[in-house]
Amino acid sequence: MPSAPTTSLAQTTLDTCLDVLRKQKALGERALTQLDDQRLFEIIDSEANSIAAIVKHLHGNMRSRWSDFLTTDGEKPDRNRDSEFVLSEGERTRDVVMNWWNGGWSYVFHALESLTPDQLEATVTIRGQKMTVIAAILRQVDHYAQHVGQIVLLAKHFKGTSWQTLSIPKGKSAEFEAEFRRKVRAKNG
């Protein structure tokens, strides 16, 4: 007879969401570190956002959504979303962008790491819409993945042929799989 799981599904879900968000943060950072400072502020057309503006928006969203997560609406009254896409002259430095990046993620992880599995079915509100905690978390996982994807795409575009891939390089899948299988065989004896 199989033994009972030692971790609840709720805890596994919470841990998995945290893991995915940590990976998204790391992926974005690996893209950001490849860029020269001026590329953080470059736009590819008049309707596009710069990487810096995307990061500023993420920070604003993360602060609003995760501050007092369980007790206040996730759209804070002092948030000015439109201003998140406008950069003042004093905001045009890598240090400012990285402070937004790290500060935003600190809101996310502080809130999520303090949750308990039994809170996943509690109700929270975002923009007046009630939803479960797990629905709110998944909403943000989706949102952040979209923006991290934008950051990676823009960084890759700006770097061109000097881009250092963040995953398996083009044309190297068979090599990667062979090496992976070799490591598994070595580990398993």
C-alpha positions as CSV (number, residue, x, y, z in Angstrom):
1,M,0.0,0.0,0.0
2,P,1.5,3.4,-1.0
3,S,2.4,5.6,1.9
4,A,0.4,8.8,2.5
5,P,2.0,12.0,1.1
6,T,3.9,14.0,3.6
7,T,3.1,17.3,1.9
8,S,-0.4,18.6,1.2
9,L,-1.5,19.5,-2.3
10,A,-1.9,23.0,-1.1
11,Q,1.7,23.2,0.2
12,T,2.9,21.6,-3.1
13,T,0.9,24.2,-5.1
14,L,2.3,27.1,-3.0
15,D,5.9,25.8,-3.3
16,T,5.5,25.3,-7.1
17,C,4.2,28.8,-7.6
18,L,7.1,30.2,-5.6
19,D,9.6,28.1,-7.6
20,V,8.1,29.2,-10.9
21,L,8.3,32.9,-9.8
22,R,11.9,32.5,-8.6
23,K,12.7,31.0,-12.1
24,Q,11.0,33.9,-13.8
25,K,13.0,36.4,-11.7
26,A,16.2,34.6,-12.5
27,L,15.4,34.4,-16.2
28,G,14.7,38.1,-16.4
29,E,18.0,38.9,-14.5
30,R,20.0,36.7,-16.9
31,A,18.6,38.7,-19.8
32,L,19.1,42.1,-18.1
33,T,22.7,41.4,-17.3
34,Q,23.5,40.9,-21.0
35,L,22.5,44.5,-21.9
36,D,24.4,47.7,-22.0
37,D,22.7,50.4,-19.9
38,Q,21.4,52.4,-22.9
39,R,19.5,49.3,-24.2
40,L,17.4,49.2,-21.0
41,F,15.7,52.5,-22.2
42,E,15.5,51.8,-26.0
43,I,12.2,51.3,-27.7
44,I,11.7,49.4,-30.9
45,D,8.7,51.5,-32.1
46,S,6.4,54.3,-30.9
47,E,3.9,51.9,-29.4
48,A,6.5,49.7,-27.6
49,N,7.7,50.0,-24.1
50,S,11.4,49.9,-23.1
51,I,12.7,47.2,-20.8
52,A,13.0,49.9,-18.1
53,A,9.3,50.8,-18.5
54,I,8.3,47.1,-18.3
55,V,10.4,46.8,-15.1
56,K,8.9,49.9,-13.6
57,H,5.4,48.6,-14.4
58,L,6.2,45.2,-12.8
59,H,7.4,47.0,-9.7
60,G,4.2,49.1,-9.5
61,N,2.0,46.0,-10.1
62,M,3.9,43.9,-7.6
63,R,3.8,46.6,-4.9
64,S,0.1,47.1,-5.4
65,R,-0.9,43.4,-5.6
66,W,1.3,42.0,-2.8
67,S,1.3,44.8,-0.1
68,D,-1.2,43.7,2.5
69,F,-2.2,41.0,0.1
70,L,-4.8,39.2,2.3
71,T,-6.4,42.3,3.7
72,T,-6.7,45.1,1.1
73,D,-7.7,45.3,-2.6
74,G,-4.7,44.4,-4.8
75,E,-5.3,47.6,-6.8
76,K,-4.1,50.2,-4.2
77,P,-5.7,53.6,-4.4
78,D,-2.3,55.3,-4.6
79,R,-1.2,53.3,-7.6
80,N,-0.8,55.3,-10.8
81,R,-0.5,52.6,-13.5
82,D,-0.1,55.0,-16.4
83,S,2.9,56.6,-14.7
84,E,4.6,53.2,-14.7
85,F,5.2,53.5,-18.4
86,V,6.8,57.0,-18.3
87,L,10.4,57.5,-17.3
88,S,11.7,60.7,-15.9
89,E,15.3,61.8,-16.6
90,G,16.3,60.8,-13.0
91,E,15.0,57.3,-13.5
92,R,17.2,56.5,-16.5
93,T,19.9,54.6,-14.8
94,R,20.6,50.9,-14.4
95,D,20.6,51.3,-10.6
96,V,17.1,52.6,-10.6
97,V,15.9,49.9,-12.9
98,M,17.5,47.2,-10.8
99,N,16.0,48.7,-7.6
100,W,12.6,48.5,-9.2
101,W,13.3,44.9,-10.2
102,N,14.5,43.7,-6.9
103,G,12.0,45.8,-4.9
104,G,9.1,44.4,-6.9
105,W,10.2,40.8,-6.4
106,S,10.7,41.4,-2.7
107,Y,7.0,42.3,-2.4
108,V,6.1,39.0,-4.2
109,F,8.3,36.8,-2.2
110,H,7.6,38.4,1.2
111,A,3.8,37.9,0.7
112,L,4.0,34.4,-0.7
113,E,6.6,33.1,1.7
114,S,4.4,34.2,4.6
115,L,1.3,32.3,3.3
116,T,0.2,29.0,4.8
117,P,-1.4,26.2,2.7
118,D,-4.8,26.7,4.4
119,Q,-4.9,30.3,3.2
120,L,-4.9,29.3,-0.5
121,E,-8.7,29.0,-0.5
122,A,-9.3,32.3,1.3
123,T,-10.8,35.2,-0.7
124,V,-8.9,38.3,-1.8
125,T,-9.9,41.2,-4.0
126,I,-8.2,42.7,-7.0
127,R,-9.9,45.7,-8.6
128,G,-13.1,44.9,-6.7
129,Q,-13.2,41.3,-8.1
130,K,-13.2,38.6,-5.4
131,M,-11.1,35.5,-6.0
132,T,-9.3,32.8,-4.1
133,V,-5.7,33.4,-3.0
134,I,-4.6,30.6,-5.4
135,A,-6.5,32.3,-8.3
136,A,-4.8,35.6,-7.5
137,I,-1.4,34.0,-7.3
138,L,-1.9,32.3,-10.7
139,R,-3.1,35.5,-12.2
140,Q,0.2,37.2,-11.2
141,V,2.3,34.2,-12.3
142,D,0.7,34.6,-15.8
143,H,1.2,38.3,-15.8
144,Y,4.8,38.3,-14.8
145,A,5.7,35.5,-17.2
146,Q,4.3,37.6,-20.0
147,H,6.5,40.6,-19.1
148,V,9.6,38.6,-18.4
149,G,9.1,37.1,-21.9
150,Q,8.9,40.6,-23.3
151,I,12.2,41.5,-21.5
152,V,13.9,38.4,-22.8
153,L,12.7,39.0,-26.4
154,L,13.8,42.6,-26.4
155,A,17.2,41.7,-24.8
156,K,17.7,39.0,-27.4
157,H,16.7,41.4,-30.2
158,F,19.2,44.1,-28.9
159,K,22.0,41.6,-28.5
160,G,21.6,40.0,-31.9
161,T,24.3,37.4,-32.6
162,S,26.1,38.1,-29.3
163,W,23.1,36.9,-27.3
164,Q,24.0,34.2,-24.9
165,T,21.0,31.8,-24.9
166,L,19.1,31.3,-21.7
167,S,18.1,27.7,-22.6
168,I,19.2,25.1,-25.1
169,P,20.9,26.8,-28.1
170,K,19.4,26.5,-31.6
171,G,20.5,23.3,-33.3
172,K,21.9,21.8,-30.0
173,S,18.9,19.8,-28.8
174,A,20.3,16.4,-29.7
175,E,23.6,17.3,-28.0
176,F,21.8,18.5,-24.9
177,E,19.6,15.4,-24.7
178,A,22.6,13.1,-25.1
179,E,24.5,14.8,-22.3
180,F,21.4,14.8,-20.1
181,R,21.0,11.0,-20.6
182,R,24.7,10.5,-19.9
183,K,24.4,12.3,-16.6
184,V,21.3,10.4,-15.6
185,R,23.0,7.1,-16.4
186,A,26.1,8.1,-14.4
187,K,24.0,9.2,-11.5
188,N,21.9,6.0,-11.5
189,G,25.0,3.8,-11.9
